[in-house]
Amino acid sequence: LLGMSLSALYLYFQPSIYEAQAIIKIKTNNSHNSRATQLDTLDDLGLSTGGDVDQELAILKTFHIHNKAIEKLNLQVQYYKKENYKKSEIFSNAPISIRDITIVDDNIIGQNIILTSNNTGFDIKLKNKKYKKHFEYNQEIKTKWFKFIVEKESNFNTPIYLKLNGNNRNIYEKIIKKNFKATRLTENASLIKITYQDKSPTRATSYLNDLMDIYIKQSIINKSKRNNKVLDFINQQLSTTGKALKLSENRLEKYRVENSVIEPTRQSESLINRLSDIEVQLSQAQIENKLIDNIMHSIKHNSNLSSITPTLRELGSEPTIRVIENLQNLQRRANELRVEFTPKHPDLKAIYRDIRANKRTILANIKNLKKNILDKQKNLSKLKKKYEKRLNELPTKEKHLIDIQRNHEVSAKMYSYLLEKKSENEMRKVATVADYEIVDHAYSNGKPIKPKRAMNLSIATIFTIIFASLLAYMRHNMIDRLQNIKEVKDLTTLPIYAELPILKNFKLLKKSSPLLLQSFRNFRTKINFNHPRKMGNVILITSSPDREGKSTIVSNLGYIFQKAKYKTLIIDFDLYEPKLHSYFNLGLDKGVSEYLAIKENEIDNIIQKTGHNNLDIITAGSTREDASELILSPRLWIMLEILKKRYNYIFIDAIPLRIEADVLYIMKYSNVNLITVQEGLTKKSFISNIQKHIGEYKFKNIALLGVING
């Protein structure tokens, strides 16, 4: 329930995000050739035959395309109000408007600016900057972070929260870029799907529609620029040819008047027609030669080969245009493969070879085109000389008339030719359409795409259930641990001999620990009461494999008994993991294992002083692999019998109680066997198993020693 409530609270404060989407079709770069019908048919089906979709996807994501759409979006400032404890954006009819915004410090971008209305104007407050100041409407506000003018549109009582988003570049980088996506709709179609996410479905839809309009208009502008290059060249030639035509007309008219010559003979007229045709063809070849030079210049200085397509079409070089289209397809394919593979991949290497071959073909075609034009000019020049030779055989007056009339006809025909070409290109310019078409205008269904509240609540519920189950499982595992000493009564009939507080790390009892000291004094009194013998009281202390502080308890029992002037001995029988020696800074060079292994015959040689008058210690000695066999040695009974005659109390730190019978063998020599159990550490299953050992080995002197948290 808590998890679901927290999830619902989180979702309540999350704004709803809506998505608008649209689809654009990229038209193929069809040529006016025999393939046009086929290409038009494929284009109508939306199948890509030459459009570089990847390039268009990249262009759609650039700031250049988005810049003008951002202007229309008007996101330099956003207005918010707080309702029902959460802030919501005011999309329209905001009570104020901000204009003439200047960002002085970029750190203010995205920060909350709180504007509160009052009788004489308004206050501006910046929480993070600890800034608050009064201003008036329609006057420029100047701070060290920003400048703007606030205009009041309507009355308002609640604070308005402003968020400045900076200039168009800031808006694109911080807002548009992460919310706009352009993807290929399907792999084999020249269709692009564009989406934009916003807190307002209306704003998202408007932005996409504006973006598509700008994108299409920009395409028309770019194509018109390419056509304008050809038109500019034709207009330049028209101007020159027009002047030459006017001059030739004046010369012809003047010559006829001065020499009383009206028309040439039939032979002369035939020569004029032939020479004028040759002159026109030479002029056309000269223009084509200049166009070729322009193409070579574009190739040298511009990698975008599509810019030379109109000129190539003017020259009638359709094969070269098809090679350019194929080159663009190869470049698109290479871009796709570079995403997944390195340049050394066989497919990429093959494509790069084809790209180089296509580039060579394009250059070769253009060079051949230039060579053909030069050859044409050469042949025409020879033919021109032939007819000029025949012209020289005519009478002088008629020859001059033919020269003048020929120049006039050449200029007239050339002028007509250029006018025709100008008309064709102007028609082409008028008929220019974008390379893109809107298939689906921007649309939003008005349903938020995130956060998915129902799904998130369901997921939160599932995770809450899983977490609760894990918690229950962990708690179930912890339940096997003893949570409270009082639970012992439900697990066994064994009495609790005493309860001692936990001793963190090792420390001997001090006067500065009155509670601990009193606990061990009470423990000592109980032992004295139950075992009043003056000499030879043997008390064994063991634990579960978790080692519930038995060594610390043994050392402190020795300490508290020696304080009462009892002759006390502590013995470390934990031959596997001895610890008692470390509490008194002693070594393990001699101890229990040496005596039981008959490496030390004199018991006095293994007894060591602890630094306390009435407390001695026998350490575990050196660790051995045959520790289990040593415990079963007959010398164990001999050692204890000797020691019982010397000491009032003997405390044994025994091996933890495992399935092995090692510690059980030692227990039969002690007057009482205390098993330490600790809250939060000892397993309940261990306490239950103690009862099993009692029944199996018929022990009657076993009790529990409780270690409590406190």
MOPETA-V16857 format. One line per field, one symbol per residue. phi: phi as a letter, one per 40 degrees, with the letter a starting at -180 (. if undefined). psi: psi as a letter, one per 40 degrees, with the letter a starting at -180 (. if undefined). burial: + if it has 9 or more other C-alpha atoms within 8 Angstrom, else -. Layout:
# MOPETA-V16857
phi: ???
psi: ???
burial: ???
This chain:
# MOPETA-V16857
phi: .cccccccccccccccbbbbbabbbcccccbcbccdcccccccccgccbacccccccccccccdccdcccdccfbcabbbbbbfgbcbcccafccbbbbfcbccbccccgccbcbbcacbiabbbbcccfbaacbbcgbccbbcbababbbccacabccbbbbcbgcdccccccbcdcbbbbbccbcbbcbbbbbabacbccccccccccccccccccccccccccccccccccccccccccccccccccccccccccbfbbbcccccccccccccccccccccccccccccccccccccbaccccccddcccccgccdccccccccccccccccccccbbccccdccccccccccccccccccccccccccccccccccccccccccccccccddccccccdcccccccccccccccccccccccccccccbccbbccbcdabcgbccacccccccccccccccccccccccccccccccccadccdccbacccccabbccbcfbaccbccbcccccccccccccccccbcdcbgcbbbbbacccfcgccccccccdccccccgccbbbbcccccbcbddccbfbcbcaidcccccgcbcccccbcbcbhbdbbbabccgccbccdccccccccccccccccccbbcbbbbcccdcbcccdcccccccbcabbbcbbdgbccccccccddcccccbfcbbbabbcbbci
psi: ddddddddddddehihhihiiihhhhiigiigaeedddddddddeehheehgdddddddeeidddedddddddgediihiihhfeihiihdifieiihifhhhdheeeheihhhhhiadebiihhhddefhhiiiiieihhhiedihihhhhdiiidiihhihheaaddddddddddeehihihdideifhhhhihhiehddddddddddddddddddddddddddddddddddddddddddddddddddddddddddefhdiiidddddddddddddddddddddddddddddddddddehegeddeddddddefgdddddddddddddddddddddddiieehddddddddddddddddddddddddddddddddddddddddddddddeeiidddddddddddddddddddddddddddddddddddehiieihhdhihiheehieiigdddddddddddddddddddddddddddeihdiddeddediehihdihiihhhahhihidegdddddddddddddddddgeidifhhhhhaaieegffddddddddddddddefhhihhhgegedgidddddefiafdhadddddefehdhddeehiieehdehiihidaiiidfdddddeidedddddddddedidhhhhgiiihadieddddddeeidihhhhhhhedhidddddddddddddefiefhiihhhig.
burial: --++--++--+----+++++++++++++-------+--++-++--+++-+++++--+--++---+++++++-+-++++++++-----+-+---+++++--+-+----++--++++++---++++++----+---+-+---+---++++++++------++++++++-++++++-+++-++++-++---++++++++++-++-++++++++++-++++-++--++-+++-++--++-++--++-++--++-++--++-------+---++-++++++++++++++++-++-++--+--++-----+--++++++---++-++-++++++++++++++++--+------++-++-++--++-++--++--++--++-++--++-++--++--+------++-+++++++++++++++--++-++--++-++--+-+++++--++-+---++-+----++--++--+---------------+++-++-++--++---++-++++------+------++-+++-++----------++++++++++---+++++-+++++++++---++++++++++--++++-+----+-+++++++---+--+--++----+-++++++++++---+--+++---+--++--++-++++++++++++----++-+++-++++++++++++++++-+++--+-++-------+++++++--
